[in-house]
Amino acid sequence: MRVLLDTCVWGGVKTGLLSASYDVVWAGDWPADPGDEEILAQAHAESRILVTLDKDFGELAIMRGRPHCGIIRMVDISALQQAAVCQRLLERYGPELLLGALITVDANRVRIRARK
């Protein structure tokens, strides 16, 4: 499974997902942050699930209809827990994400919005 981590996601998530055999790119490794629209477009162009902490991607995907290959948004998940949470979501909801679902997760629940 291919994943693009937004710059706001802790860089250690990349290491955790790589060790679990995911194909991972972290936007924090890029020379400059190109902005949300470009990050979402890059994830889509490379068929990558976008992982972020930023709610603006939901607006881009839902309200503005920008194409994507699935989005995970983590809310109030500590940096040290992000890799494990992300891996569990990818394992559990990979098929839904690949169909364009938007998943929001916090400490108490997982909300899934399927692509319409």
VMD Tcl script that builds the backbone (N, CA, C; Angstrom):
set m [mol new atoms 348]
animate dup $m
set s [atomselect $m all]
$s set {name element resname resid chain x y z} {
  {N N MET 1 A 0.849 -1.166 0.000}
  {CA C MET 1 A 0.000 0.000 0.000}
  {C C MET 1 A 0.898 1.234 0.000}
  {N N ARG 2 A 0.499 2.244 -0.755}
  {CA C ARG 2 A 1.291 3.462 -0.912}
  {C C ARG 2 A 0.695 4.576 -0.049}
  {N N VAL 3 A 1.556 5.285 0.665}
  {CA C VAL 3 A 1.129 6.287 1.628}
  {C C VAL 3 A 1.953 7.552 1.454}
  {N N LEU 4 A 1.288 8.705 1.578}
  {CA C LEU 4 A 1.977 9.986 1.640}
  {C C LEU 4 A 1.640 10.635 2.978}
  {N N LEU 5 A 2.653 10.919 3.774}
  {CA C LEU 5 A 2.472 11.564 5.061}
  {C C LEU 5 A 2.614 13.071 4.891}
  {N N ASP 6 A 1.639 13.813 5.365}
  {CA C ASP 6 A 1.680 15.268 5.337}
  {C C ASP 6 A 2.828 15.757 6.226}
  {N N THR 7 A 3.267 16.976 6.013}
  {CA C THR 7 A 4.365 17.540 6.793}
  {C C THR 7 A 4.042 17.627 8.282}
  {N N CYS 8 A 2.775 17.751 8.645}
  {CA C CYS 8 A 2.392 17.882 10.054}
  {C C CYS 8 A 2.424 16.558 10.804}
  {N N VAL 9 A 2.540 15.452 10.097}
  {CA C VAL 9 A 2.628 14.132 10.726}
  {C C VAL 9 A 4.072 13.925 11.177}
  {N N TRP 10 A 4.243 13.379 12.379}
  {CA C TRP 10 A 5.581 13.142 12.922}
  {C C TRP 10 A 6.399 12.278 11.956}
  {N N GLY 11 A 7.633 12.685 11.689}
  {CA C GLY 11 A 8.502 11.974 10.759}
  {C C GLY 11 A 8.776 10.537 11.139}
  {N N GLY 12 A 8.682 10.199 12.424}
  {CA C GLY 12 A 8.887 8.824 12.865}
  {C C GLY 12 A 7.839 7.861 12.339}
  {N N VAL 13 A 6.701 8.386 11.898}
  {CA C VAL 13 A 5.664 7.528 11.314}
  {C C VAL 13 A 6.197 6.871 10.044}
  {N N LYS 14 A 7.003 7.604 9.297}
  {CA C LYS 14 A 7.593 7.057 8.074}
  {C C LYS 14 A 8.411 5.805 8.394}
  {N N THR 15 A 9.256 5.895 9.411}
  {CA C THR 15 A 10.088 4.753 9.804}
  {C C THR 15 A 9.229 3.565 10.221}
  {N N GLY 16 A 8.200 3.834 11.015}
  {CA C GLY 16 A 7.321 2.767 11.466}
  {C C GLY 16 A 6.609 2.071 10.322}
  {N N LEU 17 A 6.106 2.846 9.382}
  {CA C LEU 17 A 5.376 2.244 8.256}
  {C C LEU 17 A 6.320 1.547 7.276}
  {N N LEU 18 A 7.509 2.113 7.083}
  {CA C LEU 18 A 8.485 1.437 6.222}
  {C C LEU 18 A 8.860 0.078 6.790}
  {N N SER 19 A 9.017 -0.002 8.112}
  {CA C SER 19 A 9.374 -1.290 8.732}
  {C C SER 19 A 8.231 -2.295 8.634}
  {N N ALA 20 A 7.013 -1.801 8.406}
  {CA C ALA 20 A 5.855 -2.685 8.205}
  {C C ALA 20 A 5.607 -2.935 6.717}
  {N N SER 21 A 6.569 -2.573 5.884}
  {CA C SER 21 A 6.558 -2.835 4.429}
  {C C SER 21 A 5.602 -1.970 3.623}
  {N N TYR 22 A 5.262 -0.794 4.130}
  {CA C TYR 22 A 4.474 0.147 3.341}
  {C C TYR 22 A 5.412 0.978 2.480}
  {N N ASP 23 A 4.923 1.429 1.338}
  {CA C ASP 23 A 5.645 2.341 0.451}
  {C C ASP 23 A 5.281 3.749 0.916}
  {N N VAL 24 A 6.203 4.440 1.588}
  {CA C VAL 24 A 5.891 5.683 2.278}
  {C C VAL 24 A 6.749 6.844 1.794}
  {N N VAL 25 A 6.099 7.969 1.595}
  {CA C VAL 25 A 6.769 9.235 1.321}
  {C C VAL 25 A 6.291 10.215 2.387}
  {N N TRP 26 A 7.222 10.972 2.974}
  {CA C TRP 26 A 6.877 12.002 3.952}
  {C C TRP 26 A 7.168 13.364 3.335}
  {N N ALA 27 A 6.147 14.204 3.255}
  {CA C ALA 27 A 6.309 15.536 2.662}
  {C C ALA 27 A 7.325 16.376 3.431}
  {N N GLY 28 A 7.598 16.024 4.668}
  {CA C GLY 28 A 8.620 16.718 5.441}
  {C C GLY 28 A 10.019 16.524 4.888}
  {N N ASP 29 A 10.229 15.527 4.033}
  {CA C ASP 29 A 11.524 15.313 3.385}
  {C C ASP 29 A 11.707 16.197 2.153}
  {N N TRP 30 A 10.641 16.824 1.686}
  {CA C TRP 30 A 10.729 17.670 0.499}
  {C C TRP 30 A 11.437 18.982 0.841}
  {N N PRO 31 A 12.038 19.649 -0.135}
  {CA C PRO 31 A 12.769 20.890 0.137}
  {C C PRO 31 A 11.888 21.995 0.739}
  {N N ALA 32 A 10.625 22.033 0.360}
  {CA C ALA 32 A 9.698 23.061 0.870}
  {C C ALA 32 A 8.296 22.472 0.896}
  {N N ASP 33 A 7.471 22.976 1.796}
  {CA C ASP 33 A 6.074 22.555 1.873}
  {C C ASP 33 A 5.317 23.233 0.730}
  {N N PRO 34 A 4.781 22.450 -0.217}
  {CA C PRO 34 A 4.113 23.051 -1.377}
  {C C PRO 34 A 2.677 23.500 -1.110}
  {N N GLY 35 A 2.144 23.198 0.064}
  {CA C GLY 35 A 0.763 23.559 0.376}
  {C C GLY 35 A -0.172 22.375 0.206}
  {N N ASP 36 A -1.342 22.515 0.812}
  {CA C ASP 36 A -2.298 21.413 0.863}
  {C C ASP 36 A -2.761 20.936 -0.509}
  {N N GLU 37 A -3.077 21.869 -1.388}
  {CA C GLU 37 A -3.587 21.472 -2.716}
  {C C GLU 37 A -2.563 20.613 -3.459}
  {N N GLU 38 A -1.300 21.023 -3.409}
  {CA C GLU 38 A -0.260 20.288 -4.121}
  {C C GLU 38 A 0.018 18.940 -3.453}
  {N N ILE 39 A -0.021 18.897 -2.136}
  {CA C ILE 39 A 0.197 17.622 -1.437}
  {C C ILE 39 A -0.907 16.634 -1.801}
  {N N LEU 40 A -2.156 17.092 -1.799}
  {CA C LEU 40 A -3.270 16.214 -2.165}
  {C C LEU 40 A -3.155 15.766 -3.621}
  {N N ALA 41 A -2.782 16.681 -4.505}
  {CA C ALA 41 A -2.617 16.346 -5.925}
  {C C ALA 41 A -1.489 15.336 -6.120}
  {N N GLN 42 A -0.392 15.507 -5.385}
  {CA C GLN 42 A 0.738 14.580 -5.490}
  {C C GLN 42 A 0.341 13.190 -4.992}
  {N N ALA 43 A -0.377 13.142 -3.872}
  {CA C ALA 43 A -0.840 11.848 -3.355}
  {C C ALA 43 A -1.722 11.152 -4.393}
  {N N HIS 44 A -2.620 11.905 -4.990}
  {CA C HIS 44 A -3.507 11.325 -6.003}
  {C C HIS 44 A -2.721 10.858 -7.225}
  {N N ALA 45 A -1.799 11.685 -7.702}
  {CA C ALA 45 A -1.011 11.343 -8.895}
  {C C ALA 45 A -0.204 10.069 -8.688}
  {N N GLU 46 A 0.224 9.823 -7.445}
  {CA C GLU 46 A 1.032 8.640 -7.137}
  {C C GLU 46 A 0.207 7.504 -6.521}
  {N N SER 47 A -1.120 7.655 -6.534}
  {CA C SER 47 A -2.025 6.646 -5.950}
  {C C SER 47 A -1.650 6.316 -4.512}
  {N N ARG 48 A -1.484 7.372 -3.715}
  {CA C ARG 48 A -1.108 7.213 -2.315}
  {C C ARG 48 A -2.244 7.669 -1.403}
  {N N ILE 49 A -2.429 6.957 -0.300}
  {CA C ILE 49 A -3.341 7.373 0.752}
  {C C ILE 49 A -2.655 8.499 1.511}
  {N N LEU 50 A -3.342 9.592 1.712}
  {CA C LEU 50 A -2.785 10.734 2.425}
  {C C LEU 50 A -3.076 10.604 3.911}
  {N N VAL 51 A -2.061 10.787 4.740}
  {CA C VAL 51 A -2.210 10.780 6.201}
  {C C VAL 51 A -1.867 12.178 6.694}
  {N N THR 52 A -2.765 12.758 7.481}
  {CA C THR 52 A -2.596 14.142 7.911}
  {C C THR 52 A -3.189 14.354 9.306}
  {N N LEU 53 A -2.903 15.514 9.863}
  {CA C LEU 53 A -3.546 15.979 11.092}
  {C C LEU 53 A -4.455 17.155 10.758}
  {N N ASP 54 A -4.434 17.593 9.516}
  {CA C ASP 54 A -5.031 18.835 9.047}
  {C C ASP 54 A -6.437 18.616 8.485}
  {N N LYS 55 A -7.425 19.311 9.026}
  {CA C LYS 55 A -8.805 19.139 8.558}
  {C C LYS 55 A -9.055 19.774 7.195}
  {N N ASP 56 A -8.146 20.615 6.717}
  {CA C ASP 56 A -8.342 21.279 5.428}
  {C C ASP 56 A -8.419 20.288 4.261}
  {N N PHE 57 A -7.798 19.135 4.391}
  {CA C PHE 57 A -7.854 18.155 3.305}
  {C C PHE 57 A -9.259 17.598 3.114}
  {N N GLY 58 A -9.999 17.474 4.192}
  {CA C GLY 58 A -11.391 17.052 4.076}
  {C C GLY 58 A -12.199 18.059 3.288}
  {N N GLU 59 A -11.965 19.335 3.538}
  {CA C GLU 59 A -12.658 20.373 2.774}
  {C C GLU 59 A -12.283 20.307 1.299}
  {N N LEU 60 A -11.000 20.130 1.019}
  {CA C LEU 60 A -10.572 20.022 -0.375}
  {C C LEU 60 A -11.237 18.835 -1.066}
  {N N ALA 61 A -11.292 17.706 -0.379}
  {CA C ALA 61 A -11.846 16.487 -0.971}
  {C C ALA 61 A -13.361 16.526 -1.067}
  {N N ILE 62 A -14.027 16.961 -0.003}
  {CA C ILE 62 A -15.488 16.893 0.056}
  {C C ILE 62 A -16.138 18.123 -0.575}
  {N N MET 63 A -15.777 19.281 -0.080}
  {CA C MET 63 A -16.444 20.514 -0.527}
  {C C MET 63 A -16.000 20.955 -1.924}
  {N N ARG 64 A -14.714 20.786 -2.207}
  {CA C ARG 64 A -14.186 21.239 -3.505}
  {C C ARG 64 A -14.049 20.123 -4.525}
  {N N GLY 65 A -14.304 18.891 -4.093}
  {CA C GLY 65 A -14.298 17.763 -5.030}
  {C C GLY 65 A -12.942 17.400 -5.600}
  {N N ARG 66 A -11.864 17.730 -4.887}
  {CA C ARG 66 A -10.531 17.389 -5.381}
  {C C ARG 66 A -10.350 15.872 -5.343}
  {N N PRO 67 A -9.773 15.302 -6.390}
  {CA C PRO 67 A -9.576 13.853 -6.423}
  {C C PRO 67 A -8.535 13.405 -5.394}
  {N N HIS 68 A -8.724 12.216 -4.857}
  {CA C HIS 68 A -7.784 11.662 -3.883}
  {C C HIS 68 A -7.925 10.148 -3.873}
  {N N CYS 69 A -6.977 9.507 -3.209}
  {CA C CYS 69 A -6.961 8.041 -3.110}
  {C C CYS 69 A -7.129 7.594 -1.669}
  {N N GLY 70 A -7.929 8.340 -0.911}
  {CA C GLY 70 A -8.164 8.033 0.489}
  {C C GLY 70 A -7.376 8.965 1.388}
  {N N ILE 71 A -8.000 9.352 2.499}
  {CA C ILE 71 A -7.371 10.274 3.446}
  {C C ILE 71 A -7.615 9.757 4.855}
  {N N ILE 72 A -6.546 9.740 5.649}
  {CA C ILE 72 A -6.646 9.478 7.082}
  {C C ILE 72 A -6.309 10.779 7.792}
  {N N ARG 73 A -7.207 11.222 8.660}
  {CA C ARG 73 A -6.935 12.396 9.495}
  {C C ARG 73 A -6.922 11.959 10.947}
  {N N MET 74 A -5.787 12.175 11.605}
  {CA C MET 74 A -5.648 11.842 13.014}
  {C C MET 74 A -5.867 13.102 13.848}
  {N N VAL 75 A -6.700 12.992 14.869}
  {CA C VAL 75 A -7.041 14.125 15.726}
  {C C VAL 75 A -6.569 13.834 17.148}
  {N N ASP 76 A -5.726 14.702 17.675}
  {CA C ASP 76 A -5.231 14.573 19.049}
  {C C ASP 76 A -4.591 13.210 19.329}
  {N N ILE 77 A -3.855 12.707 18.364}
  {CA C ILE 77 A -3.085 11.476 18.538}
  {C C ILE 77 A -1.635 11.913 18.761}
  {N N SER 78 A -1.036 11.485 19.862}
  {CA C SER 78 A 0.336 11.919 20.159}
  {C C SER 78 A 1.296 11.424 19.087}
  {N N ALA 79 A 2.391 12.145 18.933}
  {CA C ALA 79 A 3.384 11.788 17.922}
  {C C ALA 79 A 3.829 10.335 18.077}
  {N N LEU 80 A 4.050 9.906 19.303}
  {CA C LEU 80 A 4.542 8.548 19.522}
  {C C LEU 80 A 3.504 7.475 19.222}
  {N N GLN 81 A 2.240 7.834 19.165}
  {CA C GLN 81 A 1.181 6.869 18.851}
  {C C GLN 81 A 0.788 6.888 17.372}
  {N N GLN 82 A 1.214 7.896 16.647}
  {CA C GLN 82 A 0.753 8.069 15.266}
  {C C GLN 82 A 1.081 6.885 14.362}
  {N N ALA 83 A 2.268 6.332 14.455}
  {CA C ALA 83 A 2.638 5.218 13.571}
  {C C ALA 83 A 1.749 4.009 13.826}
  {N N ALA 84 A 1.546 3.662 15.088}
  {CA C ALA 84 A 0.730 2.484 15.412}
  {C C ALA 84 A -0.724 2.692 14.989}
  {N N VAL 85 A -1.252 3.879 15.249}
  {CA C VAL 85 A -2.640 4.175 14.858}
  {C C VAL 85 A -2.774 4.110 13.342}
  {N N CYS 86 A -1.840 4.729 12.657}
  {CA C CYS 86 A -1.884 4.745 11.190}
  {C C CYS 86 A -1.804 3.316 10.634}
  {N N GLN 87 A -0.911 2.521 11.156}
  {CA C GLN 87 A -0.777 1.148 10.677}
  {C C GLN 87 A -2.057 0.349 10.913}
  {N N ARG 88 A -2.665 0.490 12.094}
  {CA C ARG 88 A -3.918 -0.223 12.368}
  {C C ARG 88 A -5.015 0.189 11.395}
  {N N LEU 89 A -5.099 1.489 11.108}
  {CA C LEU 89 A -6.126 1.960 10.186}
  {C C LEU 89 A -5.884 1.439 8.769}
  {N N LEU 90 A -4.645 1.454 8.332}
  {CA C LEU 90 A -4.324 0.945 6.996}
  {C C LEU 90 A -4.657 -0.541 6.888}
  {N N GLU 91 A -4.338 -1.305 7.930}
  {CA C GLU 91 A -4.635 -2.735 7.914}
  {C C GLU 91 A -6.135 -2.994 7.932}
  {N N ARG 92 A -6.849 -2.268 8.773}
  {CA C ARG 92 A -8.287 -2.510 8.965}
  {C C ARG 92 A -9.147 -1.928 7.856}
  {N N TYR 93 A -8.793 -0.739 7.381}
  {CA C TYR 93 A -9.651 -0.021 6.441}
  {C C TYR 93 A -8.989 0.228 5.076}
  {N N GLY 94 A -7.946 -0.516 4.770}
  {CA C GLY 94 A -7.253 -0.337 3.495}
  {C C GLY 94 A -8.166 -0.367 2.280}
  {N N PRO 95 A -9.051 -1.364 2.171}
  {CA C PRO 95 A -9.927 -1.413 1.000}
  {C C PRO 95 A -10.824 -0.175 0.867}
  {N N GLU 96 A -11.370 0.281 1.994}
  {CA C GLU 96 A -12.218 1.480 1.965}
  {C C GLU 96 A -11.413 2.715 1.565}
  {N N LEU 97 A -10.201 2.818 2.114}
  {CA C LEU 97 A -9.342 3.949 1.768}
  {C C LEU 97 A -9.009 3.947 0.284}
  {N N LEU 98 A -8.675 2.793 -0.245}
  {CA C LEU 98 A -8.330 2.706 -1.666}
  {C C LEU 98 A -9.505 3.063 -2.573}
  {N N LEU 99 A -10.713 2.972 -2.037}
  {CA C LEU 99 A -11.908 3.387 -2.781}
  {C C LEU 99 A -12.237 4.861 -2.558}
  {N N GLY 100 A -11.366 5.571 -1.815}
  {CA C GLY 100 A -11.543 7.006 -1.639}
  {C C GLY 100 A -12.208 7.439 -0.355}
  {N N ALA 101 A -12.209 6.586 0.664}
  {CA C ALA 101 A -12.812 6.972 1.943}
  {C C ALA 101 A -11.966 8.038 2.637}
  {N N LEU 102 A -12.642 8.816 3.455}
  {CA C LEU 102 A -11.985 9.772 4.332}
  {C C LEU 102 A -12.230 9.276 5.754}
  {N N ILE 103 A -11.148 8.973 6.472}
  {CA C ILE 103 A -11.255 8.427 7.816}
  {C C ILE 103 A -10.698 9.433 8.813}
  {N N THR 104 A -11.492 9.716 9.834}
  {CA C THR 104 A -11.049 10.574 10.937}
  {C C THR 104 A -10.992 9.719 12.181}
  {N N VAL 105 A -9.852 9.776 12.869}
  {CA C VAL 105 A -9.668 8.966 14.069}
  {C C VAL 105 A -9.217 9.861 15.219}
  {N N ASP 106 A -9.799 9.615 16.395}
  {CA C ASP 106 A -9.310 10.228 17.620}
  {C C ASP 106 A -9.201 9.127 18.671}
  {N N ALA 107 A -8.931 9.478 19.890}
  {CA C ALA 107 A -8.708 8.473 20.928}
  {C C ALA 107 A -9.925 7.595 21.195}
  {N N ASN 108 A -11.119 8.076 20.853}
  {CA C ASN 108 A -12.339 7.360 21.210}
  {C C ASN 108 A -13.096 6.730 20.058}
  {N N ARG 109 A -12.819 7.141 18.844}
  {CA C ARG 109 A -13.613 6.586 17.739}
  {C C ARG 109 A -12.942 6.761 16.385}
  {N N VAL 110 A -13.485 6.008 15.447}
  {CA C VAL 110 A -13.086 6.093 14.041}
  {C C VAL 110 A -14.332 6.424 13.249}
  {N N ARG 111 A -14.278 7.488 12.465}
  {CA C ARG 111 A -15.399 7.860 11.600}
  {C C ARG 111 A -14.965 7.672 10.158}
  {N N ILE 112 A -15.819 7.036 9.379}
  {CA C ILE 112 A -15.505 6.746 7.981}
  {C C ILE 112 A -16.541 7.425 7.104}
  {N N ARG 113 A -16.056 8.191 6.173}
  {CA C ARG 113 A -16.935 8.788 5.159}
  {C C ARG 113 A -16.526 8.171 3.825}
  {N N ALA 114 A -17.390 7.323 3.302}
  {CA C ALA 114 A -17.114 6.659 2.038}
  {C C ALA 114 A -17.240 7.651 0.894}
  {N N ARG 115 A -16.499 7.417 -0.158}
  {CA C ARG 115 A -16.620 8.243 -1.360}
  {C C ARG 115 A -17.981 8.009 -1.965}
  {N N LYS 116 A -18.612 9.084 -2.382}
  {CA C LYS 116 A -19.957 8.967 -2.978}
  {C C LYS 116 A -19.880 8.974 -4.473}
}
mol reanalyze $m
mol bondsrecalc $m
mol representation Tube
mol addrep $m
